[in-house]
Amino acid sequence: MTRINLHPVASPMPLGFFTVAIASVMTGCLQLGVFDGSARRAVALCVLPAFALQLLVSVLAFGARDVIAATLMGTFAGSWLAYALVLGSGADGGPEVLGVFNLAFLCFGALMAAVTRPKRALWLVLAVSLPRWAAGGLAGVTGAEWLTRTAGALGIAVALVCAYTAFALLLEDVRGEEVLPLGRSGPAHRAVEGDLAVQLRNLERQAGVRRTL
């Protein structure tokens, strides 16, 4: 017999989005020149907790069977860890390596954006992040100062979008209904607005119910 847990579970996504917002502000300020070069290690130490928090969000999202959110947050966690280690250690060739890393992340983000459109909150964060990764990657590879400043400004934009999304999701969890628009569509919209029958649709095909994955 399959047990179905109908108890309400709070979403871990606001924590993930707020974490991205704070870390993006710190790295964006560094790229914009708000902090001088001597603050690189301090910024790395401030960013490092984002790895642990987003890894936690990823684990919780996997437990909720939200594979897209879990994959995105888990990859974000790894990116913050890599950024903090390279920036904090002052390793030789760090800017160039982080540049290539950002360009690789850009390819991953483009693939994720192609499948997250119904989850409009995730899609919007990715849509704003893609140009930032592009600018940051090219800045690291070419050393162009204007690209670094552009990446920093885009980082602040990412922070604003993430903060809005996190706040909207928190309000939704507290009030039990959508308060601020998140633009959900398709299955994501039906999952929130639909009845129990919608929630149980295709249950027999879900992981943990079918015999093999």
N, C-alpha and C positions, 0 to 999 in steps of 0.2 A: 504494500500500500504506500502510495506517495503522500508525504505530508506537505501541506502548503502553508507557509508562514504568512498570515495576513496581518500581523502586527506592523504598525507603521514604523519605518526605519528612516532616520534622518539621513539626508544626502550628505556625503563627504565633500561634494564639489565646491561649496562656498569656501571651505578651508583651502582647497587647491587653488582656486582663483585668487583669493586674497594673498596667498603665498607668492604666486606669480607676480601680482601687482607690486608687492613690497620689494621683491628681488629685482624686478624690472626698474623700479625707481632708483635703487642703489646703483645698478650697473649703468642706467641711463645717465645719472648725474656724473658718474666717472667719465663716460664718453663725451659728455657735454662740457667737461672741464670745470664743473662745480667743485670737484675734488682734484687736487694736484696728483702727480704721479706717485708721490710718497704714500698716498692713501690706498694704493692697490691692495695691499695685504689686509687692511682693515675692511675694505669692501668685500674681499673674498671671505673673510670670517663672518660677515653679516649675511652673505649669500649662502654659506654652507648649510645652515639649518633648513633652507628650502629643500635640500635633497631629502632629509629625513621626513619632513612634513608631506612632501608630495609622494614619497614612496608609501607612506601610510595611507594617503588618499587612494593610491593605485591599488593597494591590497584590499581596502574596503570596497572599492568599485568592482574589483574582481569578485568579491563575495556577494555583491549585489547583482552579478552577472551583466554588468555594464562594461562589455569588453572594449568598446571604443574609448570611453572615458578612462578606463584602467590603463589601456595601452598608451594613451596620450600623456596621462599624468606620470606613469612610470618612466616614459622616455624623457619628459621634462625633468624628472628627478635626477636621472643620469646626466643630463646636460648641465644642471646646476652644480653637480659634484665635479664634473670635468672642468667647468669654468672656474670654480673656486680653487681647485687644486693647481691648475696651471697659473692662474693669476696670483695666488698666494705664494707659490713656490718661486715665482720669477724665473721659470725654466727658460733656457735658451730657445729662441725661435717660437716663443709662446704666442705672440700676435699672429704669425703666419699659420701656426697649427690651429689656433682658434678660428682663424678665417676659413680654413678648409672645413673645419668642424661645423661652422655655421652654414656653409654652403651645402654640406651633406644633410644637415638638419633641415635646410630649405627643401630639399627633395623629399624628405620624409613628411614634412608638413604639407606639401602639395598633395601627396598621396592621401594623407589623413583628411585634408579638406574636401577631397572628392567623395568621401563616404560619410562625412559628418554634417552635411547640409540640413537634414531633418532636425538634428540637434543644434539649433541655431546658435545657442550660447557658445558651444565649443567651436562651431564654424566661424563665428565672428572673431573669437580670440585668435584662431589660426589665420584668418584673413588679415588681421592687423599685424600678426607676428611675421608673416611671410616676407613683406618688404623689409622688416627690421633684420631678419636673418640674412637677406640678400645684401643689404647695406653693410651689416657687420662683417659678413664674409668677404666682400670685396674690399672693405677697409683693411682687414687683416692681411689680405694677400697683396694689395697694392700699396698700403701705407698712406693712402690719401686722407688728409685730415678732415676734409669736408664730408667724406663718407662716414667717418667716425662720429662727427657731430650729427649727421643725419640719422645714424643708427641710435644715437642717444635720444634724439627727439622722438623717434618712433618708439623707443622703449617707454617713454612717458605716456605715449598714446596707448600702448599695450596695457600699461598699468591702469589707466583710466577705464578702458573697456573691461578689464578683469574686475576692477573694483565695483563697477556698475553691475556686472553679471553676478558677482558674489552677493551683493546686497539684494538684488532682485530674487535670487534663489533663497536667501535667508527669509525675506518677507513671505515668500511663497510657502516655505516650510512652517513658519509661525502661524500664518493665517489660513493655511489649507487651501489657498487659491492663488491664481496668478494676480499679482498686484501691479508690478511693472512689466511692460511687454518684453518677452524674450524671443518672439518670432518663431516659435516651434511650428513644425509642419509634419505631415505624414505620420509615421508611427510614433514619433516623439510627442506630437500633439494628442493623438488618440490615447496614448498611455497616461496622460495627465487628465484629459477631459472625458475619456471614455468610462464606461461602467465596468463592473467586475468581469463581464463576459469578454470584454476587449482584453483585459489583463490576462485572462486564462486561455486566450486564443493560441493555438499551436503549442500548448503546454507539453503535449506528448513528444514534441521534437526537441525540447530543451535539454541542455547538458544536465546530467544527474537524474533525468527521467528516462531517456532512451538508454538502451543497453550499452552501446559503445559511442564514443565521440567520433 
